[in-house]
């Protein structure tokens, strides 16, 4: 960890000396992700699955019997899971893909971004990696994909764990859900000020990120605005779970932050009641991404569920 901190300080200082241009911040953000992955023992590869090459982080590839697949949310990437994944026991075979339309897997206008299509790609990824079964863990959109995967591929599913999942209509809409209902998406960013407002919505206890790095992240969002709009249209209006949760037979852990401003925590009890074998854990004072905000505590709760 000390090595990582020293490297991060050097990168930040060098970027400050050279420039405060958003692209420098973006380069630093990407470099930190690469460094963290290496420090935590993850190797990156590009796995061919039919229509695309999926960017994937993997650790402990020799263990094919205890595989855990981590799925990020809408506009996220595989890097968001790294600190959480580092807290999981090293005997697990951990796979973290960039989903289609995101990260290094890239976007193509002809692809489907529905949860069912993304779930099918995860099944293809498992087949390519030689995995018969896996536990699927997903955040937000990734949680919706995990739930659809469990319905579509029950024999491939050990357990599922969903962090603040999308796909169910809450009795009390969140701030962001009300914006969506008005036709306004805070995910579609034009400038750094809009990104700052959006970033405040995502987490109640965000990790520290320098301001010039945040401006770099804003640049990436603005460049991908049209792509993100297409992805949202696909996954928000298809493969919803309101009347299908009872089809999930896999043991399920539902985790939610009670300060989530993206997806309403009022949906959490619906998930628990709807899935026969389910547990619910609420993190107090935490927002939309518990695995980023409190990675150690989140991994501990997940580990308890995996080992029972």
N, C-alpha and C positions, 0 to 999 in steps of 0.2 A: 504493500500500500504506500509506503514511503517513496518507493521508486516512482510510482504513478503520480504522486503529489509533486515530486521534483520535476518530472517531465511536464506535467500540466503547467506548473509555474513558468518553466522555460518557454513553453509554447505561447502562453499568454503574454509574457514579457516581450518576446520576439515580435508577436503580432502588433503589440502596442507601439513598438519602435518603428516597425515598417509602415503600418497604416491602420486606420480604423475603418477601412472600407468593409461593407457587409460581406464581401467575398472572402476576406481574410478571416472574419468571424466564422463563416461557414466552413472554411478549411480547418480551422482549429476544432470546431465541433466534430467534424468527420475524423480528424486525427485522434482525438480523445477516444472516440468509439473504437478505433482500430487498436489503440494501446490497451484499453480496458479488456477487449476480447482476448488479446494475447496474454495479458497478465492473469486472466481467469482460466486460461487453458483452452479457449475456443479456437477452432480452425474454420476459416471461411472457404466455401466452395460454391460452384454454380452447378446446380443439378438440373439436368434436362428432363422435363416432364411434358411430353407432347408439344404444346404450342409455345412453350417458353423455357428459358433457363432461370430457375429460381435461385436467388442468392440465399445462402444458408450458413448459419453458425452451428457447429457441432462440437460436443465434448463427450469423451468416453464412447467412441463409436463401436467398441468391441462388445458392449452390452446391448444386445438386441431384444432382451426379454423385459427390460424395465425402461422403456422409452417414454420421454416426456416431451411433448411438442408445445411450444409457446407461441401464441398468435397475438400480434399487436393489434391496436385499434385503427380506426379511420384516420388517415394522414400520418400515422406513426411509422415506425420501422423496427427492425430487429434489435437495434441498439438499446431501446427502451427497457428490454428485459435483462440486460447484462448484469446489473448489480443484484437483482433478485436471483437470477440463475446462479450467480457465484455463491449464494447462500445455501443452495441445494447440495445434498450429499454427492460427492464425486462419483459414487457408483452408478448414479442415474445416467442414462444416455440422453442428453439434452439436445434438442433440435430447435433452432430458432430461425424460421424463414422470414424473408421479406415477402409479404403477400403480393399477388399480382396488383399492379398499379402503384406500388409503394417501394421506397428505398431503391436498392440496386437491382431488383427484379424488373423494374420499369413498367411503363404503361403502353398499351396499344388500344386504339379506339375500338377495334373489333372484338376485344375480349369482353366476356361477361364478368361483372363484379358482384353478382348476387352471392348471398351467403352459401347457397347450394353449390354454385360453381367453384367458389373458393374451397369449400369442403371437399369437393371432388378432387381438386388439385392436391389437397393434403393427403388424400387416399393414394393418389398417384405418387406423391413424394415418398410415402411409406413403402409402397411397393418397390420403388427404385432403390430405396435404402435397405430393403430386405426386412422390413418390420411387419409382423403379423398383427400386433396390437400395440396401442399406445394410450397414455393418458393425455388428453387434450386440455390445455389451459389457455384461456383467451380473455383479453380485456376489451370491453366496449364492443365494437364491431367484431373483434376476435372472439368474444364470448358468444355472440350470436352465431358465428361460424362454428364454434365448438359444439353448441347445442344442435345445430343442423347436422353436423357430422355424426353426433351420437344417434340421431334419428335415422340417418341414411345408412350408417355403417355400424350397427350395434355389435357385430362380431369383431370389429376392429377396435372397439372402444373399451378400455379398462375402466377409467373414470373420467369425469370432466370437472374442471374447476373454472368458474366464470367470475371475473372481476368486473363489477359495474357493467353488466352486459346490456347490449342493445337488443331490440326485437320484441319487447313486450310494452303494451300501452300502460303507462302509469296512471294511478288515480289522481295524482297531483303532479302536473307537468313541471319540469325544471325550467330554469331561466332560458337555457339554450333550446329546449323543446318548444317553448312558447315562441322564440324567435323563428325557429323552423316553420311553425304553424303560420306565421305571418309572411313566409317566403323570404326570410332573411337568414343567411347562414354565416355564423361567425367564423367558420372554417375557411371561408373564401376571402383571402387576404389581399389587399392592394398595397399596403405600406406598413412601415414599422409601427406606427401608432395603432393601427388596427390589430396587428399581431400582439402588441402589448396587452390590449384589452382581452383578446382571445386567450392569451397565456394565463391571465389571471383566473379565467374560468376553469382551466384544466386541473389545477391542484390547489389544495388548501395549504399544503406544506411543501412547496417545490424545492428541489435542491438548488444551490447557488449556481447561477450561470451568469458570466459577465455580460454587461449590456451590449458590447459590440458583437458577441456571439449570438445574442437574441436577435440583433438586427440581421445577422447572417441567416438565421432560421427564418426570419420574416421574408427575406429575399427568396428563399426556396419555396415558401408557401405561395408567394405572388407569382412566381414562374410556373407553378403547377395548378394555378387556380382553376383553369378550364378542366383539367384532368380530374381534380378533386370533385368538381361539380358533377361530372359524369358518374364517378364512382358512387357518390352519395345517392344519386337518383336510382342506381341499380340496387344498392343494398338496403336503402331505407324503405322501399315500397314493395319488396318481394321477400318471400320465405320468412314472414313474420311468425311469431311463436305464441301469440295470445291463446289460440285454441289447440296448440300442439305440444305443450310442455309435458302432458301426460304420456306422450310417446317416448320420452326419454327414460330408458330403463337402467342406464348406467348410474352407479353411485355418483352424486353430484355435490360439490361444495360451492355455495354462492357467497361471494365476498363483496361487500360494498362499503364505501366511505360515506359517512352520514352527512358530509358537507359537499357532496357531488353537485356541481352546478351544470354539468353536461347532461347526465341521465339521472332522473329522479330516484332517490333511494326509496321512495314509496312503492316502487316496482319490486323491491327485494322480497317482501312477503309473498307476492304473487308467484315468483319463481319457486320459493320454498314449498308453497302449498301445491303447486302444479306438478312438481317432480316427486315421484313416490319416495325414492331413496335420496333425500337431500338434507343438507345441513346449511345453516345460515350464520355468517359471522359479519358483524358490523364493526368497522373501525371508527372510533370516535375522533372527530376533529380532522378527518382525512377526506380528500376530494375524489376525483375521478380515477386516479391511478395509484392505488395503494402500493403496487409493486415498485413504483418509483419513489413515492413519498416515504414509505416505511418498508424498504426491501427486506430487512432482517426479520421484522415481525411478521410480514406477509409470508415469507418463506417458511418461517417456523410453523405457522398455522397450516400451510399447504403440506408440509412434511408430516405433521400429525395426521392429516387426512390420508395421505398416501400410504402411510405405514400401518393404518388400522385395518 
